[in-house]
């Protein structure tokens, strides 16, 4: 594979110059989609893998949930209180809850996310 060659914008460059550039550029949401297609991830896993703060990862997941609604959607494993075992099944928010409604404990597992690989656009599978 040929390396990317910097060029001056005023110069004309061959059309195939950018087709050989590696790595392929993806948006943050595309990176998150590919990551979630590989298996279950928490917000912390996503933020570390993509290199963004957890709060930004949460906003991207909210957008992906709306975008993928009719295509299999974002699959969420709900958070659970590690003290009493209460499962937050009816929670609509993506982030981790602050307190358990049953025991008022704050030791709560993070929700985990994944997407069905069939809901990812075709072009994202080939790029690695």
C-alpha positions as CSV (number, residue, x, y, z in Angstrom):
1,X,0.0,0.0,0.0
2,X,1.4,3.4,-1.0
3,X,1.7,5.9,1.9
4,X,-0.2,9.2,1.8
5,X,1.6,11.9,0.0
6,X,1.1,15.5,1.2
7,X,0.3,18.0,-1.6
8,X,-0.4,21.6,-2.1
9,X,-4.0,22.4,-2.8
10,X,-3.2,24.6,-5.7
11,X,-1.4,21.7,-7.4
12,X,-3.4,19.1,-9.3
13,X,-3.2,15.6,-7.9
14,X,-4.0,12.3,-9.4
15,X,-7.4,10.8,-8.6
16,X,-6.0,7.6,-7.2
17,X,-3.8,9.4,-4.7
18,X,-6.4,9.3,-1.9
19,X,-7.7,5.8,-2.8
20,X,-4.5,4.3,-1.5
21,X,-4.4,6.2,1.8
22,X,-4.6,4.1,4.9
23,X,-6.2,4.0,7.4
24,X,-9.7,4.7,6.1
25,X,-11.3,7.6,7.8
26,X,-14.5,6.9,9.8
27,X,-16.7,9.2,11.9
28,X,-16.9,8.7,15.6
29,X,-20.4,7.2,15.3
30,X,-19.2,4.8,12.6
31,X,-16.3,3.7,14.9
32,X,-18.8,3.1,17.7
33,X,-21.1,1.1,15.4
34,X,-18.3,-1.2,14.4
35,X,-17.2,-1.6,18.0
36,X,-20.7,-2.4,19.2
37,X,-21.2,-4.9,16.3
38,X,-18.2,-6.9,17.8
39,X,-19.9,-7.5,21.2
40,X,-21.1,-5.9,24.5
41,X,-19.4,-2.7,25.6
42,X,-20.0,-0.2,28.4
43,X,-19.8,3.5,28.1
44,X,-16.3,3.4,29.5
45,X,-15.2,0.8,27.0
46,X,-16.6,2.9,24.2
47,X,-15.0,6.1,25.4
48,X,-11.6,4.5,25.8
49,X,-11.7,2.7,22.4
50,X,-12.8,5.7,20.4
51,X,-10.9,8.3,22.5
52,X,-13.7,10.5,23.6
53,X,-15.2,11.4,27.0
54,X,-17.9,9.2,28.4
55,X,-20.5,12.0,28.2
56,X,-19.8,12.4,24.5
57,X,-20.1,8.6,24.0
58,X,-23.5,8.8,25.8
59,X,-24.7,11.5,23.4
60,X,-23.5,9.4,20.4
61,X,-25.3,6.4,21.7
62,X,-28.5,8.4,22.1
63,X,-28.3,9.4,18.4
64,X,-27.5,5.9,17.3
65,X,-30.5,4.5,19.2
66,X,-32.7,6.9,17.3
67,X,-31.0,6.2,14.0
68,X,-31.2,2.4,14.3
69,X,-34.7,2.2,15.6
70,X,-36.1,0.4,12.6
71,X,-33.0,-1.6,11.8
72,X,-32.7,-3.9,14.8
73,X,-31.7,-1.1,17.0
74,X,-29.3,-0.6,19.8
75,X,-29.5,-3.5,22.2
76,X,-29.1,-2.5,25.9
77,X,-28.3,-4.8,28.8
78,X,-29.8,-2.8,31.7
79,X,-27.8,-1.7,34.8
80,X,-28.1,-3.7,38.0
81,X,-27.7,-2.8,41.6
82,X,-24.8,-4.8,42.9
83,X,-26.0,-4.6,46.5
84,X,-29.6,-5.9,46.2
85,X,-29.8,-7.2,42.7
86,X,-32.5,-4.8,41.4
87,X,-32.5,-4.6,37.6
88,X,-33.3,-1.2,35.9
89,X,-35.4,-2.8,33.1
90,X,-37.7,0.1,32.4
91,X,-35.0,2.8,32.2
92,X,-35.0,4.9,29.1
93,X,-31.8,6.8,29.7
94,X,-28.5,5.5,28.5
95,X,-26.3,6.5,31.4
96,X,-25.8,4.7,34.7
97,X,-28.4,5.5,37.4
98,X,-27.2,7.3,40.5
99,X,-29.1,5.3,43.2
100,X,-31.0,2.1,43.5
101,X,-34.8,2.8,44.2
102,X,-35.0,-0.3,46.4
103,X,-32.0,-0.1,48.7
104,X,-30.7,3.4,47.9
105,X,-27.3,1.9,47.3
106,X,-24.9,3.5,44.8
107,X,-23.0,0.4,43.8
108,X,-24.6,-0.1,40.4
109,X,-23.2,-1.8,37.3
110,X,-22.9,0.1,34.0
111,X,-25.4,-0.7,31.2
112,X,-23.8,-2.5,28.3
113,X,-24.6,-2.0,24.6
114,X,-24.3,-3.8,21.3
115,X,-25.9,-3.7,17.8
116,X,-26.9,-6.4,15.5
117,X,-24.3,-6.6,12.7
118,X,-27.1,-6.6,10.2
119,X,-28.0,-3.1,11.2
120,X,-24.6,-1.7,10.1
121,X,-24.3,-0.2,6.6
122,X,-22.4,-2.4,4.2
123,X,-19.4,-0.2,3.7
124,X,-18.3,-0.2,7.3
125,X,-17.6,-4.0,7.4
126,X,-14.7,-4.0,5.0
127,X,-12.8,-1.1,6.6
128,X,-10.5,-2.2,9.4
